[in-house]
Amino acid sequence: MRLDGKVALITGAASGIGKAMAERFAEAGAAIAIADLNIAGAEATAAELTAKGGRAIGVAMDVTNEAEVEAGIDKAAKTLGGLDILVSNAGIQIVKPLHEFPFADWKKLVSIHLDGAFLTTRAALQRMYKSGKGGTILYMGSVHSKEASKLKAPYVAAKHALLGLAKTVAKEGAEHGVRANVICPGFVRTPLVEKQIPEQAKTLGISEEDVVKKVMLAETVDGIFTTVEDVATTALFLATFPTAALTGQSIVVSHGWHME
């Protein structure tokens, strides 16, 4: 699974799953644009990849800001020599019961996950179509693209919506050689998930240990968290798949939490 000569832009790649994907793609030969709201973190990750012999740059990007998305993708394409792969990974989590959910928080979460996916996709497609080389777009979904959980209404709604977006991109992009797929991880023990554990414990009135065992991992086959490496390996497989035999699809990486 090689990406020699390819250029990938990954949003939210200064840490967590995004950083793991950037590292795996770089090992496979791709040049990487680390796009993140945290520009210092993005540049630090890019420096790490460069020190290992790769080509990488940090790009400041608020994925909900149209001008920043356009400028960031333009910078990546001009600096690295095009754009072959987009991974829409940036996201946040806010945990509250739906009847108490502030509208401002709803809009913030949905905008990052869904508006961010739209804006980066549109900018990427324009460049992929123009190049005539096609490309690959990967969306970071979730088991919550398939299932629902309490306290996560906007997250579940946005992750479900990414399935529809990917299917549409797959149909529209096919004649231009562009594929689109969704990766749907279970719980990955990133800072985003670590933050949820005490929040859910407080809201549900249970211990943090029970949040992990009885909420997060209860439906897995082995009681084990999905890892960033699991997700990165799946992303590399999808990015290197050679034909449109695999497009408009979603792959669940969840230790059996959800089975298709």
C-alpha positions as CSV (number, residue, x, y, z in Angstrom):
1,M,0.0,0.0,0.0
2,R,2.1,2.9,-1.3
3,L,1.3,6.6,-1.9
4,D,4.6,7.6,-3.7
5,G,4.1,10.9,-5.5
6,K,0.7,11.6,-3.9
7,V,-0.2,14.7,-1.9
8,A,-2.6,14.4,1.0
9,L,-4.3,17.0,3.1
10,I,-5.6,15.9,6.5
11,T,-7.7,18.2,8.7
12,G,-7.4,18.0,12.4
13,A,-4.1,16.3,12.0
14,A,-2.0,18.0,14.7
15,S,-3.0,15.2,17.1
16,G,-5.0,12.1,17.7
17,I,-6.4,10.1,14.7
18,G,-5.4,12.8,12.2
19,K,-1.8,12.7,13.3
20,A,-1.7,8.9,13.1
21,M,-3.0,9.0,9.6
22,A,-0.5,11.7,8.6
23,E,2.3,9.5,9.9
24,R,1.1,6.4,8.1
25,F,0.5,8.2,4.8
26,A,4.0,9.8,5.1
27,E,5.6,6.3,5.7
28,A,3.8,5.2,2.5
29,G,5.5,8.0,0.5
30,A,2.9,10.8,0.4
31,A,3.6,14.4,0.9
32,I,1.3,15.7,3.7
33,A,-0.4,19.0,4.5
34,I,-1.2,19.0,8.2
35,A,-4.3,21.3,8.4
36,D,-5.4,22.3,11.9
37,L,-6.8,25.1,13.9
38,N,-3.7,24.7,16.1
39,I,-1.1,26.0,13.7
40,A,1.7,25.4,16.2
41,G,0.8,21.8,16.5
42,A,0.4,21.4,12.8
43,E,3.8,22.8,12.1
44,A,5.3,20.7,14.9
45,T,3.8,17.5,13.3
46,A,5.0,18.6,9.9
47,A,8.5,19.1,11.3
48,E,8.4,15.6,12.8
49,L,7.5,14.1,9.5
50,T,10.1,16.1,7.7
51,A,12.8,15.0,10.2
52,K,12.0,11.4,9.3
53,G,12.6,12.1,5.6
54,G,9.1,13.0,4.5
55,R,7.6,16.1,2.9
56,A,5.1,17.9,5.0
57,I,3.8,21.4,5.8
58,G,1.5,22.8,8.5
59,V,-1.5,24.7,7.3
60,A,-3.7,27.0,9.5
61,M,-7.3,26.0,8.9
62,D,-10.6,26.6,10.6
63,V,-12.7,24.2,8.6
64,T,-15.9,26.3,9.2
65,N,-14.2,29.4,7.6
66,E,-14.7,29.4,3.8
67,A,-11.8,31.7,3.1
68,E,-9.4,29.8,5.4
69,V,-10.3,26.5,3.7
70,E,-9.8,27.9,0.2
71,A,-6.5,29.5,1.2
72,G,-5.2,26.4,3.1
73,I,-6.0,24.0,0.3
74,D,-4.5,26.4,-2.3
75,K,-1.3,26.7,-0.3
76,A,-1.0,22.9,0.1
77,A,-1.6,22.3,-3.6
78,K,0.9,24.9,-4.7
79,T,3.6,24.0,-2.2
80,L,3.4,20.3,-2.5
81,G,2.5,20.0,-6.1
82,G,-1.2,19.2,-6.3
83,L,-3.9,17.4,-4.2
84,D,-4.7,13.7,-4.5
85,I,-6.2,12.8,-1.2
86,L,-8.4,14.7,1.2
87,V,-9.1,13.4,4.7
88,S,-11.9,15.3,6.4
89,N,-11.1,14.5,10.0
90,A,-11.5,17.6,12.1
91,G,-14.2,17.3,14.8
92,I,-15.3,18.0,18.4
93,Q,-17.7,16.5,20.9
94,I,-20.2,18.1,23.2
95,V,-22.2,15.9,25.5
96,K,-25.6,17.0,26.8
97,P,-29.2,15.7,26.9
98,L,-31.0,16.9,23.8
99,H,-33.7,18.8,25.8
100,E,-30.9,20.8,27.4
101,F,-28.7,21.2,24.4
102,P,-27.8,24.9,23.7
103,F,-28.5,25.9,20.1
104,A,-25.1,27.6,19.8
105,D,-23.4,24.3,20.8
106,W,-25.5,22.4,18.3
107,K,-24.6,24.8,15.5
108,K,-20.9,24.7,16.5
109,L,-20.6,21.0,16.4
110,V,-22.6,20.4,13.2
111,S,-20.6,23.2,11.5
112,I,-17.3,21.7,12.3
113,H,-18.2,18.2,11.2
114,L,-20.6,18.9,8.3
115,D,-19.9,22.4,7.0
116,G,-16.2,21.6,7.3
117,A,-16.6,18.4,5.3
118,F,-18.5,20.3,2.6
119,L,-16.1,23.2,2.3
120,T,-12.9,21.1,2.2
121,T,-14.6,18.7,-0.3
122,R,-15.7,21.4,-2.6
123,A,-12.2,23.0,-2.7
124,A,-10.6,19.6,-3.1
125,L,-12.9,18.5,-5.9
126,Q,-12.2,21.7,-7.9
127,R,-8.5,20.9,-7.9
128,M,-8.9,17.1,-8.5
129,Y,-11.3,17.7,-11.4
130,K,-9.0,20.3,-12.9
131,S,-5.9,18.1,-12.6
132,G,-7.5,15.3,-14.5
133,K,-5.8,12.8,-12.2
134,G,-8.8,12.0,-10.0
135,G,-8.4,11.6,-6.3
136,T,-9.7,10.1,-3.1
137,I,-11.8,11.7,-0.4
138,L,-12.1,10.1,3.0
139,Y,-14.5,11.2,5.7
140,M,-14.0,10.4,9.4
141,G,-17.4,9.1,10.4
142,S,-18.1,7.0,13.5
143,V,-20.0,4.0,14.7
144,H,-22.4,6.9,15.4
145,S,-22.8,7.2,11.6
146,K,-24.7,3.9,12.0
147,E,-26.0,3.9,15.6
148,A,-27.2,6.4,18.2
149,S,-26.2,7.0,21.8
150,K,-27.7,9.2,24.4
151,L,-26.3,12.7,25.0
152,K,-24.9,13.0,21.5
153,A,-27.7,14.2,19.2
154,P,-25.8,16.7,17.0
155,Y,-22.8,14.4,16.7
156,V,-24.9,11.4,15.7
157,A,-26.9,13.6,13.2
158,A,-23.7,15.0,11.7
159,K,-22.0,11.6,11.4
160,H,-25.0,10.1,9.7
161,A,-25.0,13.0,7.3
162,L,-21.4,12.3,6.2
163,L,-22.7,8.9,4.7
164,G,-25.0,10.8,2.4
165,L,-22.3,13.3,1.5
166,A,-19.8,10.6,0.6
167,K,-22.3,8.7,-1.5
168,T,-23.1,11.9,-3.5
169,V,-19.4,12.7,-4.0
170,A,-18.9,9.1,-5.1
171,K,-21.6,9.5,-7.8
172,E,-20.6,13.0,-8.9
173,G,-16.9,12.3,-8.8
174,A,-16.9,9.0,-10.6
175,E,-16.6,10.5,-14.1
176,H,-13.6,12.5,-12.9
177,G,-11.8,9.5,-11.3
178,V,-12.6,10.6,-7.7
179,R,-13.6,8.1,-5.1
180,A,-15.2,8.8,-1.7
181,N,-15.6,6.6,1.4
182,V,-16.2,6.9,5.1
183,I,-14.3,5.4,8.0
184,C,-16.5,4.6,11.0
185,P,-14.4,4.0,14.2
186,G,-15.6,2.9,17.5
187,F,-14.3,4.6,20.6
188,V,-10.7,5.6,20.2
189,R,-9.0,6.7,23.4
190,T,-7.9,10.2,22.1
191,P,-8.1,13.4,24.1
192,L,-11.6,13.9,22.7
193,V,-12.8,10.6,24.2
194,E,-10.9,11.1,27.5
195,K,-12.8,14.3,28.0
196,Q,-16.1,12.5,27.5
197,I,-15.5,9.9,30.3
198,P,-15.9,12.2,33.3
199,E,-18.6,14.2,31.5
200,Q,-20.7,11.1,30.9
201,A,-20.0,9.8,34.4
202,K,-21.4,13.0,35.9
203,T,-24.4,13.1,33.5
204,L,-25.3,9.4,33.9
205,G,-24.5,9.2,37.6
206,I,-22.1,6.3,37.3
207,S,-18.4,5.9,37.8
208,E,-15.8,6.6,35.1
209,E,-14.9,2.9,35.0
210,D,-18.5,2.1,34.3
211,V,-18.6,4.6,31.5
212,V,-15.7,2.8,29.8
213,K,-17.0,-0.8,30.5
214,K,-20.8,-0.3,30.3
215,V,-21.2,2.5,27.9
216,M,-18.2,2.8,25.6
217,L,-17.1,-0.8,25.2
218,A,-20.2,-2.7,26.2
219,E,-21.1,-3.7,22.7
220,T,-17.6,-4.6,21.5
221,V,-16.7,-8.3,21.2
222,D,-13.6,-8.0,23.3
223,G,-13.9,-4.9,25.5
224,I,-11.0,-3.2,23.7
225,F,-10.8,0.4,22.4
226,T,-10.1,0.9,18.7
227,T,-6.7,2.4,18.2
228,V,-5.4,5.3,16.1
229,E,-3.3,2.7,14.3
230,D,-6.4,0.7,13.4
231,V,-7.9,3.8,11.9
232,A,-4.8,4.9,10.1
233,T,-4.3,1.4,8.5
234,T,-7.9,1.5,7.3
235,A,-7.4,5.0,5.8
236,L,-4.3,3.8,4.0
237,F,-6.1,0.9,2.5
238,L,-8.9,3.1,1.3
239,A,-6.5,5.7,0.0
240,T,-4.5,3.2,-2.0
241,F,-7.4,1.1,-3.4
242,P,-6.9,1.3,-7.2
243,T,-10.5,1.4,-8.6
244,A,-14.0,2.7,-8.1
245,A,-15.0,-0.8,-7.0
246,L,-14.7,0.7,-3.6
247,T,-16.5,4.0,-3.5
248,G,-19.5,5.4,-1.7
249,Q,-18.9,2.9,1.1
250,S,-18.4,3.0,4.8
251,I,-16.1,0.7,6.8
252,V,-16.7,0.2,10.5
253,V,-13.6,-0.2,12.6
254,S,-15.0,-0.9,16.1
255,H,-14.1,-4.3,17.5
256,G,-17.5,-5.6,16.5
257,W,-19.5,-2.8,18.2
258,H,-21.5,-2.4,15.0
259,M,-21.7,-5.2,12.4
260,E,-23.1,-4.6,9.0
